[in-house]
Amino acid sequence: MLLDVTQTGGGFILVEDTVHCSGRGLLRCFINAALKRGEDVHVLGFESPEAEVCAGLDSSCVHRLHFHKGFPDPLGWTRRSSFTVERFTSQHITQLFKDTQRAKASVLVVDSLSMVLRHHDPVVFSQTLQELRKGGVIKTIIGLLHSDLHQQGIVGIVCHLASTVISVAPADNERHSVAKTTRRTKSGKVMQEEEYFSVSEDATLSVQAKPRQPGRGPKEPDVCETDPTSNLTFNLRLSEDERRAKEKVALPFVFSQQKKSALLRPAPGSGRIVYEPDASDDFDEEDPDDDLDV
């Protein structure tokens, strides 16, 4: 699934990493794949210099890469950056694309969204992403997010906006990393897959399927079978003698067959209602409804 997402693009793709495993190499793979598809790529580089981002990219396509320098001055304090975090608005970004757009499809790469979220309100940030996606100028938005720098609620908001979330983590060996890809289609169907991946110096992505344990599904958790009554201070089980004694006890709400027959057998005079008026009863011999007779 990871290779398919890299090659096709589209929507909002979020690469989620931590201090234990960087996702910047995977970001370069997305840039390289988009350039080879003939798409214009605009990179907002707040955390890395242009030389590091462009290293290993296809030289025949690199002319379609537009790097907007935000490093090493993303806040514009020394005025050494061409694009600062403050300008992360749909109006400024759309104008960048209109000024340089040559291809029909364009890609926006943000390195990183964490820098933007540190200086923008999450609500305003979300509105900006939605406006960029619906503006018609940008086909794909690819953002790198350092999830361990933010509260889980903020991470959840960004993941909810994304159509594809790729969470990277270290693997057992140093040559590979693990990518957990969650993809939501337009129909609402959610697909998820974990794979091993590696990135070469020329930004080529290699993907291997993560082996599954025999007899288990892709998400089946390990189940530990324990006896919940093993460590109790009292006994919840019955011995054979106790079980036999329990079965012989006559419950008060359970009738025996003999008692059922006695209650159901009709007796003489049953079914008659005998009323004997008291002396204080006001008994009228007249029919109260005799005036209704026609």
Sequence and secondary structure as in RCSB ss.txt:
>XXXX:A:sequence
MLLDVTQTGGGFILVEDTVHCSGRGLLRCFINAALKRGEDVHVLGFESPEAEVCAGLDSSCVHRLHFHKGFPDPL
GWTRRSSFTVERFTSQHITQLFKDTQRAKASVLVVDSLSMVLRHHDPVVFSQTLQELRKGGVIKTIIGLLHSDLH
QQGIVGIVCHLASTVISVAPADNERHSVAKTTRRTKSGKVMQEEEYFSVSEDATLSVQAKPRQPGRGPKEPDVCE
TDPTSNLTFNLRLSEDERRAKEKVALPFVFSQQKKSALLRPAPGSGRIVYEPDASDDFDEEDPDDDLDV
>XXXX:A:secstr
 HHHHHHH  EEEEEEEBTTB  HHHHHHHHHHHHHTT EEEEEESSS HHHHHTT  TTTGGGEEEEE SS TT
 SSS  SS GGG SHHHHHHHHHHH  SSSEEEEEETHHHHHTTS HHHHHHHHHHHHHSSS SEEEEEEEGGGS
 HHHHHHHHHH SEEEEEEE SSTT EEEEEEEE TTS EEEEEEEEEE TT  EEEEE    TT  SS      
  TTTT SS     HHHHHHHHH   TTS  HHHHHHHHS  TTTT       TT     S TTGGG  
